[in-house]
């Protein structure tokens, strides 16, 4: 404890904010605080930690049971999560178990969603929903932007049934992408070599779907909403991939703005008084303005929803841990493995919390946050789906904790997620889409 950041004032502030974290009643403060919010965003410091997923599920269950939260948006693809949404609402797959349902995830890393922790939560959610009328059931939605071909295919299928006269417009967009073998990287790289893109076709397609779907949505048609959102995903995915291959950090902003816009669309579709729970990595949940992301021109979901709804209507909750193990991979597209997480670096937020607390805790930040810990910029560890403990220094994001979150789960020792199956060879072309960082 000889580091200059560990001093009596810092220790006193951390101890004053912290409450023990052992059981469900220890979440009482967060649950009460959520009563006046429209969105509670719950982060994770990795995509492969058992305790992060478990405590996130426990808090989400209490928000649903006690505060009327009625939808969940996650860092996942819209088509995959729409399938889950229909399952948890009892609208499909009545004879399908949760493990078979999650086996439908094919995009690497499948273990990010196909794991025992998520399976347990979805089983609970389906049971909760089945005791309620359809209009009161809790939904599950994907916020991400990657599913270009799947979303195009889903939208064309809806048009063929509900607006066949619009199918030729949709097919033109599909045929524009067809030569690229369902590989968005191949398409994006080709646009660098030949100044011809599918942008005009995909924008025309989106406008056509908006016209058709919005008319049907006046009657609260879920299938029309699904078609519209898939069209939005396809259009933004084309923009995202084309921007990403140019090496521009703007691709990060395209992705996070898409996720924030999807939150807006889900809320509008469900109507008042909908209240949403957001599951994403800390990199997306924690307000970018309290990190070095802002200096690099990056925004994120946490920042955007605070700006759009007001900081008093949004609760941002982060996670952090000192050491243990995590489920991750050495390289993009490779098989997952349990990796040892080193003890936190000296001088980091995790280092301070370990030395000041030494036990799991929940820290709730008040409205006034000028203290010597909450106002100080220090490294805060972020572990992605690809992780090398030998490159630990690169995993620490300069963070002012009091600006980034409204509350923080602190875990001393954590363990790896329990995947439902081992990662197999990629079904289709794999491309690095960086779901947890930049």
N, C-alpha and C positions, 0 to 999 in steps of 0.2 A: 504493500500500500504506500510505496514511496513516490508514486507518480504525482505530479503537481495537481492533476485534475481531481484526485481524491483528497478532499479537505473537509473540515467540519461543516462548512456551509452547504457543500454539495451533498454530503451524507445526510444532513438534517432535512434537506428538501426531499430527497428520494424517500427517506423513511416516513416523512409526513404524507407523501402521496400514495405510498404502497399499502395494500391490504393483502392478507394471505390468500393464496389460491390453492384450495384443496378440494372443494365441493361446489355443487350447483348454487348454494346460497351465497357463495362469494361473488356471484355475478349480479347480486341484487342492485348494486349501485348503477351499473351499466344499463340494466333493464329499466330501472326507474328513469334514468336520463333519456332513454330512447323514446319515452312516451310522447314527447313533443316533436319528434323528428319525422321526416318523410323518408329518409334513407339512412341506413346503417351500413357502412362499408367495413368489412372485416378482412384484413390483410393476412399475409403469411410471409415469413422470412425465407421460405424455400417452398418448392412444389413437392417436397418429398419427406415431410416430417409428420410422424404420427400425432404428436401432441398438438401441433397447429391445427390439423384437420379436426381432431377430436374436440378441442375447446371451441373452435369455430362452430361446429355442429351443435354443441351444448348451448352456446349463446343463441344461435339461430332458433333452436327449439323453444327456448324461453320467450324470445321475441314473438314467435308465431303464437304460442299458447297464451301469453299474458298481455301482449301489446297489439295484437291484430295485424302483424306483418303478413302480407298475403302473396308475396312473390320473391323469388331469388334469382339474381342475375350473376352468372359466373364467367370466368375467363375460359370459355369454351366455344366451339363452333355452333352456330345457330341450328343447322339441321340435326346434329346429334342431340343437342339439348332439347329441341322441339319433340323429338321422339321420347325423351325422358319426361318432358312436360306432360305429354299425353298419357304416359304410363302412370305417373304419380297421381294424375287426376282420374284414373280409371277409365279413360277413353279408348284405350287400346291395350293389347298384350295382357288380357285377363289371365291367360294361362302361362305367361312368361315370368320367370323368377328374376330377381334383381341382378343376379350374376350373369344370366344370359343377356339381359338388357345391356349391361355395361360391356359385354363382349363385343357389342356393335361399334365401339370406338376403334377406329383404324389409324387415325393420324398419330404419328409419334409425337410425344411420348404417351402411349395409351394408359400407362400406369398413373398418370396425373389425375384421371377420373376412374379408371377401372381398378379400384382398390377396396379393401375391406372397410375402410373408414367411410368412404362415400356410400358404399353399398348399405351399410348400417343406417346411415341417415336417410337415404331414399326409401328404404323399407319402412322406417318410422313415418316418413312424410306420406307415403301412400296409405298407411293405416289411418293416420290422422284425417286425410282427405276423404276416405271412404265412409267416415262417420258424419259427413256434411253434404249439403246439397252442392251440385256442380258449381253454382255461382259463388260459393264460399270456399272453394278449394284453392290451395296454395300452388302457384305455378313455378316452373323452373326453366330459365331461359339462358341461352348462350349469347354473350356480348361481343364475341371476337369477329375478326374480319377475314379470316384465311380461306373460307370454304367457297372459292370462286366457282368451281365446276359443279359441286354438289348443289350450291344455291341456284345456279342457272338451271340445272336439271329439275329441281323442285318447282321453280317458278313456271317453267315451260309446261310441266305436268298440270299445274293449276289452270293455266291459260287454255290448254287443250280442252278442258271440261267446261270452264266458265266463260271464256272469251276467245273462242277459236279464231275469230277474225283477227286477233292480235298475235297469233302464233307466228306468222311470217316475219314480223319484226323481231321477235325473240329468236327465231331460227337464224336470222342474219347475224345476230350477236354471237350465237353459238358457233356458227360456221367460221366467223372471224377468228375465234380462238382454236378451232379444230386442228389446224396444222401443227399446233404446239404440244400435242400428245398429253394434254391435261397436266402440263408442267408449267406453272406460272413463271418460274425462273426462265425457262426457255423463251416464253413469250416476251418477258421483260427485257432479256438480253437482246433479243432480236430488234426490239424497238430502239435500242442504242445504235444498231448497225444500219437499220433501214427506217427512215422517219415516217413509218406508217404504223398506226396503233388502232386498237379496237375501241378507243375512247368514245368516238362519235356514235358507234353502234350501240355501246353499252348504255350511254346516256339516253339515246332514243328509246331503247328497251325499258329503262327505268321509268321514263316519263309515261310510256304506254301502260306499264303495270300500275303506276300510281293512279292513273285515271280510272282503270278498271277496278283495282282493289279498294280504293277509297270509297267508291260508290257502294260496294258490297259491305264495307266496314261500317257504313251508316246503320246497318242492321246487326252490328256486333258479331260479325262473321269471323271466327278464329282462323279459318282456313285462308280467308282473304288477307288477314293480318300476317299470317305466315308467308304467303306469297309476296306481299309487299316488303317484308323484312328481308327475305332472301334476295329480292331484286336490289335492295339497298346494299346488302353485303357484296353482291357481285360487282356493283359499280364501284364501291369503295375498295374492294380487293384489287380490281384492275389498277386503280390509282396507286394503291399501296405498293404492289409489286413493281410497277413501273418506276416509282420513286425510289424504292429500296435499292435497286441495282445501280442507281446512279450514286450510291454512297451518301445520300442525303439523310441527315438526322430528321428531316421532315417526315420520313416514313413513320417514325415513332408517333409524331403528332397526329398523322392521319389515322393511325390505329386507335389511339386513345380518344380522339374526338369521335370516331365511329362508335366506340364503346359508350361514351357519354350520351351520344345521340340515340343509341339503342335504348339506354335507360329512359330517356325522354319518351321514346315511342311506346315502350311497354307501359309506362305510367299513363300515357294518354289513352292507350287502348283499354286498359283496365278501368280507368276513370277514378274519380274521387270516391272514397278516401283511400286509394291504394298506398301501401307502404312497403318499400323494397329493401331487401338485404343483398349486398353486393359481396361476392367472394372473388378476390384477386390477390396477386402478389403485392407485397408492400410497395414495390416500385410503382404500381399503378394506384394503390389506395392512399398512400401517404402524399400529402400536398407537395407538389414539385417545387413550389416557391420556397420551401424550407430546406432545399437541397441544392447541390451544384447543378442540377438539371436546368433550373431557371436561367442560370448564367449561360448555358449552352443553347438556350432558345427552345427548351422542351417543356411541354405541358403534360398533365396526366389527369386521370379520371378524378382523383381526389380533389385536385385544384378546380377542375371544371364544374363538378357538382356543388362545391362550396360557392363558386361564383354564380351559378345559375339558381340555386335554391336558398342560399344564405347559410352562413356558418352555423347559425343557431338551429337550422332545420336538418343538418347533416351531422352524423357522428362517425368519425374516422378512427378505427381501432387497429393498431398494429401488433405485430408479434416480434419477439426477440429471444434468443437463447445463447447459452454460454458454450456448450460443447455437447458431444454425443455422436450420433450417426444420422445419415440422411440417405434417401434413395435418389440416385442421380446416375448420370452416364459420363464416360470419359470423352466421348465425341458425339456429334449430332447424328441421330439415327442408330446408335449402337445400343447394345443390351444394357438394361439397368443393373445396378449393383448397389450394395450397401457400402457407403463411404464414411470413413471417420471424419467428424468435424472437429478441428483443433479447438482448444480453448481460445477464447477471444483475445484479440491483440491488445496489448497494453495501450491505454489511453482512449480506447473506443467506448461507446455507450455501454456495450455488453460487459466490458471490463469493469466499469464503474458499478453497474447494477449487481454484478457478481460480488464485488468486494463490499458493497453497502448492504446487500440483502442476503445473498447466499441461499435463498429458498425461493420457490415459485411465488409469484405475486401478480396482482393486477394493480396497475397504477392509473388513477383517474386524474386528469388535469382540469383545473378550474378555469374560469374565464380569464383570470389575470395571471400571466405566465412569465414574469420577468426574472425568475430565480436563476441562480448560478448554474444549475444543470439544465433546466428546460430551455434557457435562452442561449446555450453554448453550442457551437457547431463542432461535432465530433463524428468519427466514423461509425457507421451503423451497418452491420453485415447483411448482405443480400446474396442468397445462394440460388442459382438457376437450375434448370434441368440438366445442363452440362456443368460439371463442377470439378475443379482440381484443387485440393487442399494446398498444393505446392504454390499456387498463385493467390494465396489468401489476401494479399494487400489490395488486389484489384476488386475484391468483393466488398469493400467498405465504401459506403456512400456518405460523403459529408452531410450531416443532418442536424438541424435544430429541432430537437425532439418536440418541444412545445408548439412549434408551428406545423410540424408534419402530421401529428395525430392529436386526437382528443383523449385517448387512453391507450395503454400498452399492456399486453400480456407478457410477463417475464417467466421463462422456463430455464431452470439451471441445466438440466440434462435432458436431452431429447433423443428419441429413437426414430428409425426409418419407417416409412409407410409400408403397408403389407399389400403388395400387388396381387391381383386376382390371377395373373398369369405372367410368364416371362415375355419380354419384348421379342417378337419374331422378326424375320426379315421384312422390310417395308413392303406393303401391298402395292404401292404406287411410287412415283418419284418422290424422294424426300428432299426437302429444301429447308434451310435454316430460317425459321421464322421468329426466333427469339421471343418465346412467350413470357419470359420473366425479366427481361432487362434490355439493355441497348449497348 
